[in-house]
Amino acid sequence: MTDASRFSGPFQAGDRVQLTGPKGRMNTIFLEPGKVFHTHRGAIEHDAIIGLPDGSVVENGVGVEHLALRPLLTDIVMSMPRGAAIIYPKDAAQILALADVFPGATVAEAGVGSGALSMWLLRALGPDGRLLSFERREEFADVARGNVTSYFGSEPENWSITLGDLTEALPTVTEPGSVDRVVLDMLAPWECVDAVSEALKPGGVLLCYIATVTQLSRVTEAIRASGNFTNPDASETMIRGWHVEGLAVRPDHRMIGHTGFLLTARRLAPGAVLPQLKRRASKSEFSDEDVEAWTPGALGERNVSDKSLRRRVRAATAGADYATHRGEDQHDGEDSDAAGDPRPESSPESTP
Ligand SMILES: C[S@@+](CC[C@H](N)C(=O)[O-])C[C@H]1O[C@@H](n2cnc3c(N)ncnc32)[C@H](O)[C@@H]1O
């Protein structure tokens, strides 16, 4: 699926490189023979970087040093064009572990959003695995396709995006009991529990990434009420960075306080009844008032304007075009990365 030399080894033409200047400012460039990267404090020729080992220090024309590194997937997902909000690396890492994603597995995910989780899943599945992604908004699917293609250098053959609502689309793409893992990142995962029960293999894992407590409560009860799963487990992941310098060793002042909750449950064998299941929630336990608290507006779903979305689709597809045509000489006569170049050159230091 992927060419490992894209991710390690000496820098080659077409590689994405992160340059960090003396004040910590980062710029991402795509290496092209003959091109020049201009900063306000001098210029660096791409040819001076091509062939160097990853992690080299290069000087610009006036002797200012820049550290050159291939960005990690974490850097890429945090800086790539977004249609919908992404799953952050700290949660993606936990998802791979808690959903027990293994090489060769068949995984279904919805919605695909900006494709951030798709990238982590595709890497973990390896060439023998299969990722079936579902997305009901075509523009988001386009952003995801652009981002994933840009990262892997071509659209992975073991990946598909099906447009439509998961509840209707999943049975059209999968046989009953054929999917190893399902990951849901969407507003109303409880609507998908029946379709997911049908698609999962016995013992398969359902993992939901959920933004709010009200959604957590509703999907947990829906999973219990289905009678098809083990008792769901819920958790959240908080990472607190530390400042470690000489004797000044302390937690960072700032951290990402909340992203989402993770909920996992395993598919029971058909007809199996969970022995320790003492109570079953029923829909009648929710009042109209409860349901009101679960509407998209109440849950804080924000709409992206059509204009802004079209801009993000253009940015993502431009990155993908470049990745798939790298090596072809399309930029004769250009000497600056900045002039009219549609490819992403953004800082990976985005904050939520
Ligand atoms: C928060 S985004 C997913 C982000 C993605 N996991 C990532 O890391 O980039 C949620 C997406 O789910 C899609 N969605 C919501 N309900 C859906 C459903 N029932 N079927 C398919 N897609 C759905 C939305 O259109 C939206 O793009």
The ligand as an SDF file (V2000), in Angstrom:
LIG
                    3D

 27 29  0  0  0  0  0  0  0  0999 V2000
  -16.5140   14.6330   13.2470 C   0  0  0  0  0  0  0  0  0  0  0  0
  -16.6430   14.1020   11.6060 S   0  0  0  0  0  0  0  0  0  0  0  0
  -15.5680   12.7100   11.4950 C   0  0  0  0  0  0  0  0  0  0  0  0
  -14.1040   13.0780   11.5500 C   0  0  0  0  0  0  0  0  0  0  0  0
  -13.1650   11.9550   11.2090 C   0  0  0  0  0  0  0  0  0  0  0  0
  -13.2880   10.8600   12.1360 N   0  0  0  0  0  0  0  0  0  0  0  0
  -11.7200   12.4530   11.1790 C   0  0  0  0  0  0  0  0  0  0  0  0
  -10.9160   12.0380   12.0380 O   0  0  0  0  0  0  0  0  0  0  0  0
  -11.3740   13.2510   10.3040 O   0  0  0  0  0  0  0  0  0  0  0  0
  -18.2360   13.3760   11.5950 C   0  0  0  0  0  0  0  0  0  0  0  0
  -18.6720   13.0240   10.1810 C   0  0  0  0  0  0  0  0  0  0  0  0
  -19.7180   12.0610   10.2320 O   0  0  0  0  0  0  0  0  0  0  0  0
  -20.5840   12.2790    9.1450 C   0  0  0  0  0  0  0  0  0  0  0  0
  -21.8090   11.5520    9.4970 N   0  0  0  0  0  0  0  0  0  0  0  0
  -22.6660   11.8350   10.5010 C   0  0  0  0  0  0  0  0  0  0  0  0
  -23.6260   10.9130   10.5870 N   0  0  0  0  0  0  0  0  0  0  0  0
  -23.3690    9.9950    9.6080 C   0  0  0  0  0  0  0  0  0  0  0  0
  -24.0060    8.7950    9.1880 C   0  0  0  0  0  0  0  0  0  0  0  0
  -25.0990    8.3510    9.8010 N   0  0  0  0  0  0  0  0  0  0  0  0
  -23.4780    8.1180    8.1520 N   0  0  0  0  0  0  0  0  0  0  0  0
  -22.3630    8.5660    7.5160 C   0  0  0  0  0  0  0  0  0  0  0  0
  -21.7160    9.6980    7.8840 N   0  0  0  0  0  0  0  0  0  0  0  0
  -22.2090   10.4000    8.9100 C   0  0  0  0  0  0  0  0  0  0  0  0
  -20.6700   13.7890    9.0750 C   0  0  0  0  0  0  0  0  0  0  0  0
  -21.0920   14.2350    7.8050 O   0  0  0  0  0  0  0  0  0  0  0  0
  -19.2340   14.2000    9.3870 C   0  0  0  0  0  0  0  0  0  0  0  0
  -18.4610   14.3500    8.2360 O   0  0  0  0  0  0  0  0  0  0  0  0
  1  2  1  0
  2  3  1  0
  2 10  1  0
  3  4  1  0
  4  5  1  0
  5  6  1  0
  5  7  1  0
  7  8  2  0
  7  9  1  0
 10 11  1  0
 11 12  1  0
 11 26  1  0
 12 13  1  0
 13 14  1  0
 13 24  1  0
 14 15  1  0
 14 23  1  0
 15 16  2  0
 16 17  1  0
 17 18  1  0
 17 23  2  0
 18 19  1  0
 18 20  2  0
 20 21  1  0
 21 22  2  0
 22 23  1  0
 24 25  1  0
 24 26  1  0
 26 27  1  0
M  CHG  2   2   1   9  -1
M  END
$$$$
